[in-house]
Each structure stands twice: as C-alpha cells, then as structure tokens.
C-alpha cells in the first residue's frame, strides 16, 4: 500500500537533509589540500582530465563540464574505455582529477598508471584516507565519513552529492582566482537560457526607421500617427540635436485627450525618460522595465550624446522566453 503523501514528503526531506548534512561536513573539512588542488589546476599548461567509474563517473563528467564552462579546458576519460585506446587522450601538461568513494576502483588503475608515466599531477577525491587511490595521488581530498542517505547505506547519494559539490568548488574557486567576468562567461555560453540572459540589448533592439521618434514641435496629430505606425505604445521626443528629451505613451494620450488637438509633443511628453545603453545585458534591461512598470524604453548612444539608437519592448523579451 502506498504511504500517505505526508509520509513520502517527510522521507524526501529526510534524504535531502542527510545530503545537506554531508555538504556541511564537507565544507568544514576542506583544508590546504583543496587550496593545493586549485593552485595545481591553475598552473596547468594543458587540460584538466577527469575520470571516475559508475556514479563517480557521472560526477567526473559534470565536473569536466563545469570546468570547461568556466574557462578551464577539460575532458572526461572513461576508465573502461581508457584501457582500449582512450589513454591517448592524456597528454603532457595535463592534470588528472580521479573520483572514487572507496578509492579502490580497479578500473582507474590504467588511467592512474599512464598519468604517472606522463608526469601529470594527480588529484584524488575519495572517502578513505588509506585507499590505493589516495596513496597514489599527489593531492588527496578526503570526503568526510558521512553515511549515505540510502536507508540501507548502499546507494551512492550523500557521497556523490559531496563529490559534485567539491567539483563545483574546485571549478569556481579557480574561476574566482582567474577573475572571469560576466563578459568572459558570455563568450563561453552563447546558447540556451544562459546565453539568452547574457545577450546585450543591441542584439534585440529595433533600430533606424523602426523607432518611433518625433521632434519637440511635432503636432499631436502627427505624434499619434507615428505611435500607431510603429506599434510600441509610445514615441520618443528629441530636441534639435537629436537628443532624447522625453517620451509620450498611450497613457499620456488618454490622460490629455481633451487638449490633444492644440498640443505639441513638448506639451505632452514625460521628460527624463528611462533608457538603457545598447551594451546593457537584456536581463538587466528587463529588470528595469519591471521595476518601473513600463513596457518599452529606448537604448541611448553610449558616447554621452543622449541620441536614441534603438528601442526594446517587453514583447522582445517574451519571444526569448525571458519575460
């Protein structure tokens, strides 16, 4: 019989709590060996090679991906394939990170032996200080002796959570030391949700004749025609030098309906409008739209001239799945 939902939720929390306790223990246990490992990775002339078998192999793959995505070239070598030719993936100048909770995984031995033959620094991540892997390594990072979240204490759960967190910690500590900026991260993540978040306003803004722009002395009849033809729900107002000095929105038209005919853009505009630079991250531009409860805004030249060079609408963000 299926237990009540409350019991299942309680068990789920128990598992997550056990893994969280493991992560806290890991954090407290980090010592100079972690610092040595980060320093070693930063000093490599080649790539970081990660390896592991079974669940530890999945952790090694994820660590490889995180290292690569933060700017440290990395590759995963499967221990089972290594003995059948993939040892050739290890090159002088590389460094090796080997994951094994027991530290006795026999399939790792060909990889370790070849790494030693090439003179590669070996970083071991294991749960037993006296294990073969830890003895073979140049730097050993010991996982705390914390039981698995599994009720039988068998399925790799807490141990793999600790390994995964440790891989992230190594990658991000190296990223911190190297001073990787958001711009650098953007270059490595042009696709997916991260790539979209790191796009610039210049990539999505409407430019040239697509922008609704009128001069200060424009009659409101012509202002309305401009707003209708461009469909942004607003228009920018520029002075004689082309500087953005105000905006007129659909709301302004409704509020001043009785005096529209005899008015000019200068009479109706809201001065000092919100704007962004073309180089602004689109997630920051979207945050500005939401903060001020507006649906569109102009991108203004970054040279201090205050000239509008584009316009973005909330629909542009919706098309990217960000709004």
Secondary structure as GFF3:
##gff-version 3
##sequence-region A 1 323
A	DSSP	alpha_helix	5	29	.	.	.	ID=ss1
A	DSSP	alpha_helix	32	43	.	.	.	ID=ss2
A	DSSP	beta_strand	48	52	.	.	.	ID=ss3
A	DSSP	alpha_helix	55	69	.	.	.	ID=ss4
A	DSSP	beta_strand	74	76	.	.	.	ID=ss5
A	DSSP	alpha_helix	79	82	.	.	.	ID=ss6
A	DSSP	three_ten_helix	86	89	.	.	.	ID=ss7
A	DSSP	beta_strand	95	100	.	.	.	ID=ss8
A	DSSP	three_ten_helix	106	108	.	.	.	ID=ss9
A	DSSP	alpha_helix	109	117	.	.	.	ID=ss10
A	DSSP	beta_strand	121	126	.	.	.	ID=ss11
A	DSSP	alpha_helix	132	136	.	.	.	ID=ss12
A	DSSP	beta_strand	139	142	.	.	.	ID=ss13
A	DSSP	alpha_helix	158	178	.	.	.	ID=ss14
A	DSSP	alpha_helix	182	188	.	.	.	ID=ss15
A	DSSP	alpha_helix	192	197	.	.	.	ID=ss16
A	DSSP	three_ten_helix	201	203	.	.	.	ID=ss17
A	DSSP	three_ten_helix	208	210	.	.	.	ID=ss18
A	DSSP	beta_strand	213	215	.	.	.	ID=ss19
A	DSSP	alpha_helix	220	230	.	.	.	ID=ss20
A	DSSP	beta_strand	234	238	.	.	.	ID=ss21
A	DSSP	beta_strand	244	249	.	.	.	ID=ss22
A	DSSP	alpha_helix	250	255	.	.	.	ID=ss23
A	DSSP	three_ten_helix	257	259	.	.	.	ID=ss24
A	DSSP	alpha_helix	265	268	.	.	.	ID=ss25
A	DSSP	beta_strand	270	271	.	.	.	ID=ss26
A	DSSP	beta_strand	275	277	.	.	.	ID=ss27
A	DSSP	alpha_helix	282	292	.	.	.	ID=ss28
A	DSSP	beta_strand	296	300	.	.	.	ID=ss29
A	DSSP	beta_strand	308	313	.	.	.	ID=ss30
A	DSSP	alpha_helix	314	319	.	.	.	ID=ss31
###
